[in-house]
Amino acid sequence: MRQLQFPLGVNYWPAAKAMYWWQNFDTAEVEGDFRRLAAAGFQVVRIFLIWEDFQPAADKVSSRSLDCLVAVADLAAGSGLKIQPTFFCGHMSGVNWMPEWMLSGHGRGRFPVMSQGRLRYQEIRNFYSQQEIIEAQKLQCREVAQALRGHPALWAYDLGNESSNCVVPQDRQAARVWLAAMVEELKRGADVPVTIGLHAEDLEEDRRLGPKEAAQYCDFLCMHGYPFYLDWVDHPLEVEVLPFLGLLTGWLGGKRVLFQEFGVSDRILERVCSGEIEAAAASYYERALHLLKRAGMWGAFAWCYSDYQPHLFDQPPLKDNPHERSFGLFKSDGSPKKAVRVFQEFAKKVKEAADSGAAWDLSWLQGEDPDRFYHKPLLEIKRLYRKYKEWLADRDN
C-alpha cells in the first residue's frame, strides 16, 4: 500500500443516487464527483458494495456490478484518487441492505431491512456461523479481488461497515474464524491491506468482534464516531470524543487507527447552533482534524461527500432518517460548503509538513488493563472518557 502521511478520505454516495447508484450507474456523474474531491485535497474515497447489487444469489456475483466497480477504480485513478471498497454492505444510514437469500424470514431486527426494492422487518442470517454464507462471502471477495487485481487505484479493502448493527458473532472464536477466512481470500488475489469498519457501539458493548479480534487479522484498525449519537457525551458537538475513541481502539487492539468516519449533519447543527450552519460545520471539521492528527491517528475520512437531492427524500433511508440528508461536504448541486476549504488547507499543511505525524500518547491510560475493559464496557468507556478529558485539561493548561 502506498504510504500516505495522513490519509485524507471521504465516504462516498452520489448526490442523485445515494445507495441506489450501482443500479443506475452513471460514469459521468462519478467522474465529476471524483474530480471535485481531488481538487478539495482528498486522497482516498471509501465506497460501499451493496450486497444485493453485487451478489443477488449466494452462488452468483454480478458481472455488471463488477464492471461498474472497475469503472469506478478507473475514474479514481484518472483523478489521482485511491479507493477503499467496503464489502457486504450491509448497514447504512439506519437501514440494513440485504439480498433476499440473507434473510431468515422470521423475527424483527433492530433496524429495518431493504431488500428487493422494499423495506421490511426481518432477521438477518448470521454470516459468522453458517458455512454456506461464509462460502458465499468468500466468493464475493474472490471475484472482487480478481476484478481489481493490480489496479493502481486500489488502496485497501474493508470487510464491513458497522457490521454489528446487522448481526453479532455468537462468540469471539467465530469472529476470528470469519476474519481469517475473509482476509485470506482477499490476500490470495494480491497483498492489499485489509481492515474492517468498527464503530463506537463496538466499544460500548461487547459485540465479540472488537479491536482486539480485528487486529489479529487486519492490517490496521478503523473507528467511526459521532458525539451526537453518544448519550454519555456532554454536548452533541463535543469533538474531543473523536480522538478518545480512536486512542481507545488503538489501545485495545494494539494497531494504528484510521478514523474512518466523522462528520456532522446540517439538521443537527440547526438544533444546537445559533450561528451560521456552514461556518459551524467548518469549525467542527477543523477542530476534529487537528485533534485527530495530534492524537496520533493515522488518517481521517469525512462522512460524507454530498447532501442528497430532494427526489430521494421519500425513499429509504432518507425518508425515516432526515438528518442523513445533509451530512455532505458538498451541497446536492455539487457546490462546496465552507468545510471543503478546511480540508483543502489541511491537506496542504500535511503535504508541506516535514514530520510524519504525532505519536500516540497513552499516558492517561497508565495502570489500566485492556483485557478487563469488556467486563463492563459501557461503564468503562464513560469512566475512561472522564479520565481522558481531565488529562486533556491538565495537558493544555
ChimeraX attribute file (.defattr): number of C-alpha atoms within 10 A of each C-alpha:
attribute: neighborCount
match mode: 1-to-1
recipient: residues
	/A:1	9
	/A:2	9
	/A:3	7
	/A:4	13
	/A:5	15
	/A:6	19
	/A:7	19
	/A:8	24
	/A:9	30
	/A:10	27
	/A:11	21
	/A:12	23
	/A:13	24
	/A:14	21
	/A:15	24
	/A:16	19
	/A:17	18
	/A:18	19
	/A:19	22
	/A:20	16
	/A:21	17
	/A:22	19
	/A:23	14
	/A:24	10
	/A:25	18
	/A:26	15
	/A:27	12
	/A:28	10
	/A:29	13
	/A:30	19
	/A:31	18
	/A:32	13
	/A:33	21
	/A:34	25
	/A:35	17
	/A:36	18
	/A:37	27
	/A:38	19
	/A:39	13
	/A:40	17
	/A:41	21
	/A:42	24
	/A:43	23
	/A:44	28
	/A:45	27
	/A:46	25
	/A:47	20
	/A:48	23
	/A:49	21
	/A:50	25
	/A:51	22
	/A:52	23
	/A:53	22
	/A:54	25
	/A:55	23
	/A:56	17
	/A:57	16
	/A:58	19
	/A:59	13
	/A:60	13
	/A:61	23
	/A:62	16
	/A:63	14
	/A:64	14
	/A:65	19
	/A:66	20
	/A:67	14
	/A:68	18
	/A:69	22
	/A:70	17
	/A:71	17
	/A:72	21
	/A:73	23
	/A:74	20
	/A:75	22
	/A:76	26
	/A:77	17
	/A:78	15
	/A:79	20
	/A:80	18
	/A:81	24
	/A:82	26
	/A:83	23
	/A:84	23
	/A:85	20
	/A:86	23
	/A:87	22
	/A:88	23
	/A:89	25
	/A:90	27
	/A:91	23
	/A:92	17
	/A:93	16
	/A:94	17
	/A:95	22
	/A:96	25
	/A:97	28
	/A:98	24
	/A:99	23
	/A:100	17
	/A:101	16
	/A:102	21
	/A:103	16
	/A:104	12
	/A:105	13
	/A:106	11
	/A:107	9
	/A:108	13
	/A:109	16
	/A:110	14
	/A:111	17
	/A:112	20
	/A:113	28
	/A:114	22
	/A:115	18
	/A:116	13
	/A:117	9
	/A:118	9
	/A:119	16
	/A:120	15
	/A:121	17
	/A:122	19
	/A:123	20
	/A:124	22
	/A:125	17
	/A:126	18
	/A:127	21
	/A:128	20
	/A:129	17
	/A:130	11
	/A:131	12
	/A:132	12
	/A:133	18
	/A:134	19
	/A:135	16
	/A:136	18
	/A:137	24
	/A:138	19
	/A:139	19
	/A:140	25
	/A:141	25
	/A:142	19
	/A:143	21
	/A:144	24
	/A:145	21
	/A:146	16
	/A:147	16
	/A:148	19
	/A:149	15
	/A:150	13
	/A:151	15
	/A:152	17
	/A:153	23
	/A:154	24
	/A:155	21
	/A:156	21
	/A:157	25
	/A:158	21
	/A:159	22
	/A:160	20
	/A:161	21
	/A:162	21
	/A:163	23
	/A:164	20
	/A:165	20
	/A:166	25
	/A:167	19
	/A:168	19
	/A:169	19
	/A:170	14
	/A:171	13
	/A:172	17
	/A:173	14
	/A:174	18
	/A:175	22
	/A:176	19
	/A:177	14
	/A:178	21
	/A:179	23
	/A:180	15
	/A:181	16
	/A:182	21
	/A:183	22
	/A:184	17
	/A:185	19
	/A:186	24
	/A:187	16
	/A:188	13
	/A:189	18
	/A:190	13
	/A:191	13
	/A:192	18
	/A:193	18
	/A:194	23
	/A:195	24
	/A:196	28
	/A:197	21
	/A:198	27
	/A:199	26
	/A:200	20
	/A:201	19
	/A:202	21
	/A:203	23
	/A:204	18
	/A:205	16
	/A:206	17
	/A:207	20
	/A:208	20
	/A:209	25
	/A:210	24
	/A:211	27
	/A:212	21
	/A:213	17
	/A:214	24
	/A:215	23
	/A:216	15
	/A:217	21
	/A:218	21
	/A:219	18
	/A:220	22
	/A:221	28
	/A:222	28
	/A:223	28
	/A:224	25
	/A:225	23
	/A:226	21
	/A:227	21
	/A:228	17
	/A:229	11
	/A:230	15
	/A:231	10
	/A:232	15
	/A:233	18
	/A:234	11
	/A:235	12
	/A:236	17
	/A:237	20
	/A:238	15
	/A:239	24
	/A:240	18
	/A:241	22
	/A:242	24
	/A:243	24
	/A:244	20
	/A:245	22
	/A:246	27
	/A:247	25
	/A:248	22
	/A:249	28
	/A:250	25
	/A:251	19
	/A:252	19
	/A:253	20
	/A:254	16
	/A:255	19
	/A:256	21
	/A:257	26
	/A:258	27
	/A:259	32
	/A:260	26
	/A:261	23
	/A:262	24
	/A:263	21
	/A:264	26
	/A:265	21
	/A:266	19
	/A:267	15
	/A:268	17
	/A:269	19
	/A:270	13
	/A:271	9
	/A:272	12
	/A:273	13
	/A:274	9
	/A:275	10
	/A:276	10
	/A:277	19
	/A:278	15
	/A:279	13
	/A:280	20
	/A:281	24
	/A:282	20
	/A:283	14
	/A:284	19
	/A:285	22
	/A:286	18
	/A:287	14
	/A:288	21
	/A:289	25
	/A:290	12
	/A:291	18
	/A:292	24
	/A:293	20
	/A:294	15
	/A:295	20
	/A:296	22
	/A:297	25
	/A:298	26
	/A:299	21
	/A:300	25
	/A:301	24
	/A:302	26
	/A:303	23
	/A:304	23
	/A:305	30
	/A:306	28
	/A:307	24
	/A:308	24
	/A:309	17
	/A:310	13
	/A:311	9
	/A:312	18
	/A:313	16
	/A:314	11
	/A:315	13
	/A:316	21
	/A:317	24
	/A:318	20
	/A:319	13
	/A:320	14
	/A:321	14
	/A:322	13
	/A:323	16
	/A:324	22
	/A:325	24
	/A:326	22
	/A:327	23
	/A:328	29
	/A:329	30
	/A:330	23
	/A:331	17
	/A:332	19
	/A:333	12
	/A:334	17
	/A:335	12
	/A:336	18
	/A:337	18
	/A:338	17
	/A:339	20
	/A:340	23
	/A:341	16
	/A:342	20
	/A:343	22
	/A:344	16
	/A:345	14
	/A:346	17
	/A:347	19
	/A:348	11
	/A:349	11
	/A:350	17
	/A:351	14
	/A:352	9
	/A:353	11
	/A:354	9
	/A:355	9
	/A:356	12
	/A:357	17
	/A:358	13
	/A:359	12
	/A:360	16
	/A:361	11
	/A:362	13
	/A:363	9
	/A:364	14
	/A:365	16
	/A:366	7
	/A:367	7
	/A:368	10
	/A:369	10
	/A:370	13
	/A:371	9
	/A:372	10
	/A:373	18
	/A:374	19
	/A:375	11
	/A:376	12
	/A:377	17
	/A:378	17
	/A:379	14
	/A:380	16
	/A:381	21
	/A:382	15
	/A:383	12
	/A:384	18
	/A:385	18
	/A:386	14
	/A:387	13
	/A:388	20
	/A:389	15
	/A:390	12
	/A:391	14
	/A:392	13
	/A:393	9
	/A:394	9
	/A:395	8
	/A:396	6
	/A:397	5
